[in-house]
């Protein structure tokens, strides 16, 4: 309970700002707000910030507006969830910021467990567990999504990275490490958390702070792999010791073994594949190739000039701004 948190730090439980970007999925926003109202954490200490990230529909979320609920719009970088999150960070009044995706719902003790872990372990960032909700129908694509997406514990322990699908951050950290990259679609959370850890801030994996994320359909899964492939290029570009740009593509051409699929399944969900085993194998193989192809496309786009020109203009702008004046 919240009283436990208060006793552990000898002061009242901190105010938490929950930041939720969304685009065209207003019904899912409705559901996540209902789940947040069920948290076993004081309602007065929860602030909900909902940011429209360029929805095509004119349907509004104004009915959510209350003293502890804020509705915003990202107007400049539409379709960039990280820009939307930045607007939420700027508006937040909580001591701790909690990030979650709109197509998810938290366990009733999500905030309590995330905040408690952050405080008790004296961390700056706490990354919670992400489980998958398969809905009424389990498909091979949904199983594949659950086996390959958001491996939070592995990311935290092996890379010092985390995802905004379930993330608790002290607000003061943004004042020191800066905001997420503006205008991007994928990978901003990984690069931001890695940079924060390099700066000396502490991160940990909060296993009991659980979020349930909607598993993707086949179409959504492949769209996501294209997005993450492009986004990974920018992370790869900043790595000190990076592999050759085409290395992972050739690795992806090797089909996965069924034993590997079983091993990953045992580590995560222990799902009964039934007659979907071949479908899971196909999606694992195909999505790996699609993701690496998207990475190479982004690499070539950079090499051929479009993104490199943007980088050059930004450097020139910084040089001009930092030039001494007479």
Order of alpha helices (4+ residues) and beta strands (2+ residues): alpha-beta-alpha-beta-beta-alpha-beta-beta-alpha-beta-alpha-alpha-beta-alpha-alpha-beta-alpha-alpha-alpha-alpha-alpha
